[in-house]
Amino acid sequence: MSKLNELTIKEAQEGLRSKKFTAVELTQACLDRIKERNKDINAFITVCEESALEEARIADGLLNSGQDAPLTGIPFSVKDAICTAGVRSTGSAKILDNYIPPFDATVIGKIRKQGGVLLGKNNCDAFGHGASNENSMYGPVRNPYDLSKVAGGSSGGSAAAVADNMSIFSIAEDTGGSIRQPASFCGMAGFRPTYGRNSRFGIMPMASSLDTVGPITKTVYDSALIMQQIAGADSLDATTIVDSAPDYLKNFEQDLKGMRVGIPKEYFSALGGPASGGEFKLDDEVKEITAKQIDKLKELGCTIEEISLPHTKYAIAVYYILVPSEDSSNLGRLDGIRYGSRQKGKDLYDLYATSRAEGFPEEVKRRILIGTYALSAGYYDAYYKKAQTVRTLIKKDFDEAFKKVDVLITPTSPFAAFGVGEKKDDPLAMYLADVMVSPAAIAGVPALSVPSGKNAAGLPIGVQIIGSRKNEEAIFRVGNKIEIRG
């Protein structure tokens, strides 16, 4: 039998209900792993040892009295850009170093009310700004498969914590790929739901028109199970979908015969290009692993069809105008007055300026400057308005594609995890790391990174399944049939 901390949610559920072990024992196994490995990986900023064990004792009481729910007694972690009542939530920036929210984000509240056990808060790129988890003011997160490599970003701490068996699952946030890319780098399942499927209430806002919250798990089944528990409308978030969420597990094991799978040709040629400010080719091993998954889908009875998403080359450019613009607005509320890094100043303006200079890392400052410029008088039409127009064209590409096919399959990332420090001083190269994951985010459609094997260096490679709006069920069915664990 696996060590308790190595179990999936499904395996942990079965063990708890059959009394093979207790929630306290399961939680302690995770805490022991955190003590052993976090000093090397840096996946956690805050660990809730005492409260986690107390929550586990309460969960055991629920299990013993037959009042358990699907996530009762399951230890989990949360990206630090998501609010957790009574637990420090820094967003990985010193400007919020001592912030302790008085409330849970809606999705976290749903899990904790079931008796889920909160282990702690995961490191991330500050406020979700990054693709490598090197923009955290609490140090970079390292990849469990190779400590010289990044874990991906911005939810690198969440992906690394689950991959290294410190946590059974993690709840993270995906604006332009922040769940899927680190899940790919760490060999986990990472799911971005349809925009509005899960409540954003209590998520530290980055770009409000793209932000989503979802799970990073050891298996696709576990991702579907978590979505079953956290999806749904929320009166505290006007952008949530009013329709009730479907039963994601009802047709989970259904075969794929007759399913139409699209291969977007733009994802398999030179990526980026002049429209995105740079160009590079898809890694050969990533292409080979993706091709094997496509062949597997053929064997399972899927119809494979090449399609075109012609505006893909503009996605990065659009993303890095819209997101900084919304960043510059959303981050205006953080001034160092109530909590975090409050510096001395000769007047109020100086206090604000000095506190923000000390409390925000370089990438956050860069995005605030870019966004403020793009929204400024004289440039709004040339940049922000034009980017919104092209965003509509990108969305239409997906709408047209899904008239012909049920799902799309692409690589999640053009390459496996890169070295710590390798791209840190080249912002454009770092932005281009999201070239595969940002188009779906811009269009607001759901996507899943599925663990699909390893390259010759032993680093995980993920393949991305993209579905039409609100069609998460089809994505899970495909992911379940092709995932490769371990």
C-alpha positions in Angstrom: 0.0 0.0 0.0 1.2 3.5 -0.8 2.2 5.9 2.0 -0.9 7.8 3.1 0.3 11.1 1.7 0.7 9.5 -1.7 -3.0 8.6 -2.0 -5.4 10.2 -4.5 -8.6 11.7 -3.2 -10.5 8.6 -4.3 -8.1 6.3 -2.5 -8.1 8.5 0.6 -11.9 8.5 0.6 -12.1 4.7 0.5 -9.5 4.3 3.2 -11.2 6.8 5.6 -14.6 5.2 5.1 -13.4 1.7 5.6 -11.5 2.8 8.7 -8.1 1.7 7.4 -6.7 4.9 8.8 -8.0 8.2 10.3 -8.1 11.7 9.0 -5.5 12.6 11.7 -3.2 9.9 10.5 -3.6 11.1 6.8 -3.1 14.7 7.8 0.0 13.9 9.9 1.5 12.0 6.9 1.1 15.1 4.8 2.6 17.4 7.5 5.5 15.1 7.9 6.2 15.2 4.2 6.0 19.0 4.3 8.6 19.1 7.1 10.8 16.8 5.2 10.7 18.5 1.7 9.4 22.1 1.9 12.9 23.4 2.8 14.1 22.2 -0.6 11.0 22.8 -2.8 9.5 25.9 -1.0 6.0 25.0 -2.0 4.4 26.4 1.2 4.6 29.9 2.6 2.3 29.1 5.6 1.8 25.7 7.2 -1.2 25.3 9.5 0.0 22.3 11.6 -2.0 22.8 14.8 -5.3 23.9 13.1 -4.9 21.1 10.4 -4.7 18.4 13.1 -7.7 19.9 14.9 -9.7 20.0 11.7 -8.7 16.4 11.1 -10.0 15.4 14.5 -13.3 17.1 13.8 -13.4 15.3 10.4 -12.9 11.9 12.2 -15.9 12.7 14.3 -18.0 13.4 11.2 -16.8 10.1 9.6 -17.5 8.1 12.8 -21.0 9.5 13.1 -21.8 9.0 9.4 -22.1 12.7 8.7 -19.3 12.8 6.2 -19.3 14.4 2.8 -17.1 13.6 -0.3 -14.1 15.7 1.0 -14.4 15.1 4.7 -11.0 14.4 6.2 -9.1 15.1 2.9 -6.0 17.3 3.5 -5.6 20.0 0.9 -3.6 23.2 0.2 -4.5 26.6 -1.3 -2.7 29.0 -3.5 -1.7 32.0 -1.4 -3.6 34.4 -3.8 -6.9 32.9 -2.5 -8.4 34.0 0.8 -8.7 31.6 3.7 -10.4 32.7 6.9 -8.0 33.0 9.8 -5.0 31.9 7.8 -2.4 34.4 6.4 -2.9 35.1 2.7 0.0 37.1 1.2 -0.5 36.7 -2.5 3.3 36.1 -2.3 3.9 39.8 -2.0 5.2 41.7 1.0 2.5 44.3 0.6 0.2 41.7 2.1 2.7 40.0 4.4 0.6 40.1 7.5 -2.9 39.9 5.9 -5.2 37.4 7.6 -8.6 37.4 5.8 -11.8 37.3 8.0 -13.5 35.1 5.4 -13.0 32.2 3.1 -13.2 32.4 -0.7 -16.5 30.8 -1.7 -14.8 27.7 -3.2 -12.6 27.2 -0.1 -15.7 27.7 2.2 -17.4 24.8 0.3 -14.5 22.5 0.9 -14.0 23.4 4.6 -17.7 23.1 5.4 -17.5 19.5 4.2 -14.6 18.8 6.6 -11.7 19.2 4.2 -8.5 19.8 6.2 -6.5 22.9 5.3 -2.8 22.2 5.4 -1.5 25.6 4.5 -1.0 28.2 1.7 1.1 27.6 -1.4 3.8 29.8 -2.8 3.0 31.4 -6.2 4.2 34.2 -8.5 3.1 37.4 -6.7 -0.6 38.0 -7.5 -0.3 35.4 -10.2 2.1 37.4 -12.3 4.5 34.9 -13.9 5.1 31.5 -15.6 7.9 30.1 -13.4 7.1 30.9 -9.7 10.3 33.0 -9.5 8.3 36.3 -9.0 7.4 35.4 -5.4 8.8 37.6 -2.7 9.2 34.4 -0.6 11.6 32.7 -3.0 11.2 30.5 -6.1 9.4 27.1 -6.0 11.5 24.2 -7.3 10.3 21.3 -9.4 10.1 18.0 -7.3 11.4 16.0 -10.3 14.6 18.2 -10.6 15.4 20.9 -8.0 17.4 22.8 -10.6 14.2 23.3 -12.6 11.2 25.6 -12.1 7.8 24.2 -11.0 6.0 26.5 -13.4 3.7 29.4 -12.7 2.0 31.1 -11.3 0.6 28.2 -9.2 3.9 26.5 -8.9 3.6 25.9 -5.2 0.3 24.2 -5.6 1.5 21.9 -8.4 4.8 21.1 -6.6 3.0 20.4 -3.3 0.6 17.8 -4.9 3.4 16.3 -7.1 5.6 15.8 -4.1 2.8 14.3 -2.0 2.8 17.1 0.5 -0.9 17.6 -0.2 -3.6 15.4 -1.6 -4.9 18.2 -3.8 -4.7 21.9 -4.1 -7.0 24.7 -5.1 -5.3 27.3 -7.4 -6.1 30.1 -9.8 -5.7 30.3 -13.6 -5.8 33.6 -15.4 -3.7 32.8 -18.5 -2.5 29.3 -17.7 -1.5 29.4 -14.1 -3.0 26.0 -13.2 -2.3 24.2 -16.5 1.3 25.1 -17.1 2.7 24.2 -13.6 0.5 21.1 -13.6 2.2 20.1 -16.9 5.7 20.8 -15.5 5.0 18.7 -12.4 3.1 15.8 -13.9 -0.3 16.6 -12.4 -3.8 17.1 -13.7 -4.6 20.8 -13.8 -8.1 22.1 -14.7 -9.2 25.6 -15.7 -13.1 25.7 -15.8 -15.3 27.7 -18.0 -15.1 31.4 -17.0 -17.9 31.8 -14.4 -18.3 28.2 -13.6 -16.7 28.6 -10.2 -17.1 31.7 -8.0 -14.2 34.2 -7.9 -15.3 35.7 -4.6 -12.3 35.7 -2.3 -9.8 35.3 -5.1 -7.3 38.2 -5.1 -8.1 39.8 -8.4 -5.5 39.8 -11.1 -7.5 40.3 -14.4 -11.2 40.0 -13.4 -12.4 39.2 -16.9 -10.1 36.1 -17.2 -9.6 34.9 -13.6 -10.8 31.4 -12.8 -10.3 29.1 -9.9 -9.8 25.3 -10.2 -8.1 22.2 -8.9 -4.6 20.7 -9.3 -4.8 16.9 -8.5 -3.0 13.6 -9.0 -5.6 12.3 -11.4 -8.3 13.5 -13.8 -10.9 11.7 -11.7 -9.9 13.8 -8.7 -10.3 17.0 -10.7 -13.8 16.1 -11.8 -14.6 15.1 -8.2 -13.4 18.5 -6.9 -15.4 20.4 -9.6 -18.4 18.5 -8.5 -18.1 20.0 -5.0 -17.1 23.6 -5.8 -18.9 24.6 -9.1 -22.0 26.6 -9.1 -23.6 30.1 -9.0 -22.7 32.5 -6.2 -24.7 35.6 -5.2 -21.3 37.1 -4.2 -20.0 36.9 -7.7 -22.2 38.3 -10.5 -20.1 36.7 -13.2 -20.9 33.1 -12.1 -23.0 31.0 -14.5 -26.6 30.8 -13.4 -27.1 27.3 -14.9 -26.6 24.6 -12.3 -23.3 22.6 -12.8 -23.7 19.2 -14.4 -22.8 15.9 -12.7 -19.2 15.6 -13.8 -18.8 12.0 -12.8 -22.1 10.7 -14.4 -20.6 9.9 -17.8 -16.9 10.0 -16.7 -16.1 6.4 -17.8 -18.1 6.6 -21.0 -16.1 5.5 -24.1 -15.0 8.0 -26.7 -16.2 6.3 -29.9 -17.4 8.9 -32.4 -16.0 11.8 -30.5 -14.6 14.5 -32.8 -11.1 15.7 -31.8 -9.6 18.8 -33.4 -5.9 19.4 -33.9 -5.3 23.2 -34.2 -2.5 23.4 -36.8 -1.2 26.7 -35.3 -0.1 24.9 -32.1 2.2 22.6 -33.9 4.1 25.1 -36.1 6.4 28.0 -35.1 4.8 29.7 -32.2 4.6 33.3 -31.3 5.9 35.2 -34.3 6.1 38.9 -34.9 2.6 39.5 -33.6 3.7 38.3 -30.2 7.1 39.8 -30.3 9.1 36.6 -30.6 9.1 33.1 -32.1 10.3 29.6 -31.1 9.5 26.1 -32.2 7.7 23.3 -30.4 10.1 21.0 -28.5 10.5 17.7 -30.4 9.8 15.5 -27.4 6.7 17.5 -26.5 5.5 17.1 -30.1 6.2 13.3 -30.0 4.4 12.8 -26.7 1.4 14.8 -28.0 1.3 12.7 -31.2 1.2 9.5 -29.2 -1.8 10.8 -27.3 -3.5 11.7 -30.6 -2.8 8.2 -31.8 -4.3 6.8 -28.6 -7.5 8.8 -29.2 -7.7 7.3 -32.7 -7.4 3.8 -31.2 -10.2 4.7 -28.8 -12.5 5.5 -31.7 -12.2 9.2 -32.0 -12.3 11.1 -35.3 -9.3 13.3 -35.7 -9.6 16.5 -37.8 -7.1 19.2 -38.4 -8.6 22.7 -37.8 -7.4 26.3 -37.8 -7.5 28.9 -35.1 -6.1 31.7 -37.2 -5.8 34.4 -34.6 -3.7 32.3 -32.2 -0.6 34.2 -33.0 -2.1 37.4 -31.5 -3.1 35.7 -28.2 0.0 36.6 -26.2 0.0 40.2 -27.4 -3.7 40.5 -26.5 -3.2 38.9 -23.1 -0.3 41.2 -22.2 -2.3 44.3 -22.9 -5.6 43.2 -21.3 -4.1 41.6 -18.2 -1.8 44.4 -17.2 -4.6 46.9 -17.8 -6.9 45.1 -15.3 -3.9 44.5 -13.0 -3.2 48.2 -12.8 -6.8 48.9 -11.8 -7.2 46.0 -9.3 -3.9 46.5 -7.5 -4.7 50.2 -6.9 -6.4 49.1 -3.6 -3.1 48.0 -2.1 -1.4 50.9 -0.5 0.5 49.7 2.6 -1.9 51.5 5.0 -3.8 48.7 6.7 -1.5 45.7 6.4 1.7 44.5 4.9 4.9 46.5 4.0 4.2 50.0 5.3 7.1 52.3 4.9 7.7 55.7 6.3 7.2 58.8 4.1 7.4 62.5 4.4 3.7 62.8 3.3 0.8 60.5 2.3 1.9 60.3 -1.3 5.4 59.4 -0.3 4.1 56.7 2.1 2.0 55.2 -0.7 4.9 55.3 -3.2 7.5 53.9 -0.9 5.2 51.1 0.5 4.3 50.0 -3.0 7.9 50.1 -4.2 8.9 47.9 -1.3 5.8 45.7 -1.3 5.6 44.7 -5.0 8.2 42.7 -6.8 9.6 43.8 -10.2 7.1 41.9 -12.4 4.1 43.4 -10.6 5.5 46.9 -11.0 6.1 46.2 -14.7 2.5 45.1 -15.3 1.1 48.1 -13.4 3.2 50.4 -15.6 2.2 48.6 -18.9 -1.5 48.6 -17.9 -1.6 52.2 -16.8 0.0 53.2 -20.1 -2.4 51.1 -22.2 -5.4 52.7 -20.4 -4.1 56.3 -20.5 -5.7 59.0 -22.6 -4.4 58.9 -26.1 -3.4 55.3 -26.0 -6.6 53.6 -24.8 -8.0 53.1 -28.4 -4.6 52.1 -29.8 -3.9 49.4 -27.2 -6.7 48.4 -24.8 -9.7 48.8 -27.2 -7.8 47.1 -30.1 -6.8 44.2 -27.8 -10.5 43.7 -26.8 -11.5 43.7 -30.5 -8.9 41.0 -31.3 -10.0 39.1 -28.2 -13.4 38.8 -29.8 -11.8 37.3 -32.9 -9.9 34.8 -30.9 -13.2 33.7 -29.2 -14.9 33.4 -32.6 -12.1 31.1 -33.7 -13.0 28.7 -30.9 -16.7 29.1 -31.5 -16.2 28.1 -35.2 -13.9 25.2 -34.3 -16.5 23.8 -31.8 -19.1 23.7 -34.6 -16.9 21.0 -36.2 -15.3 19.2 -33.2 -16.1 18.3 -29.6 -12.7 19.0 -28.1 -9.3 20.2 -29.1 -6.0 18.6 -28.2 -2.7 20.5 -28.0 0.5 20.5 -26.0 0.1 22.4 -22.7 3.6 24.0 -22.9 6.0 24.2 -25.9 8.7 22.7 -23.6 9.2 20.8 -20.3 10.3 22.7 -17.1 13.2 25.0 -17.7 16.0 25.9 -15.4 15.6 28.2 -12.3 16.9 31.6 -13.5 17.0 30.6 -17.2 14.3 33.1 -18.3 14.0 35.3 -15.3 15.8 38.3 -16.9 14.0 38.0 -20.2 10.4 39.1 -19.6 9.4 38.4 -23.2 10.7 34.9 -23.2 8.8 34.3 -19.9 5.6 35.7 -21.5 5.9 33.4 -24.5 6.0 30.4 -22.1 2.2 30.8 -21.9 1.7 30.7 -25.7 -0.3 27.4 -25.6 -2.5 28.2 -22.6 -3.4 31.8 -23.0 -5.8 31.5 -26.0 -8.3 29.3 -24.1 -8.2 31.8 -21.2 -8.8 34.8 -23.5 -11.8 32.9 -25.0 -13.2 31.9 -21.6 -13.4 28.2 -22.4 -12.4 25.2 -20.2 -9.2 23.4 -20.5 -7.3 20.5 -18.8 -3.6 19.7 -18.7 -3.3 15.9 -18.6 -0.1 14.1 -17.4 1.2 12.4 -20.5 4.6 11.0 -19.8 8.2 12.2 -19.4 11.0 13.4 -21.7 14.4 11.8 -21.8 15.5 13.9 -18.9 12.7 12.5 -16.7 10.7 15.7 -16.7 6.9 15.5 -17.0 5.1 16.6 -20.1 1.4 17.6 -20.2 -1.1 17.5 -23.1 -4.0 20.0 -23.1 -7.6 19.2 -23.8 -9.8 22.2 -24.6 -13.6 22.2 -24.7 -16.4 24.5 -25.7 -17.9 26.8 -23.1 -19.6 24.8 -20.2 -18.6 21.5 -21.7 -16.3 20.4 -19.0 -17.7 16.8 -19.0 -16.3 16.0 -22.5 -12.8 17.2 -21.4 -12.8 15.0 -18.3 -13.9 12.0 -20.3 -11.1 12.4 -22.7 -8.5 13.2 -20.0 -9.5 10.1 -18.1 -8.8 7.8 -21.1 -5.4 9.2 -21.9 -3.7 10.3 -18.6 -0.4 8.6 -17.7 0.3 8.5 -14.0 3.8 8.3 -12.5 
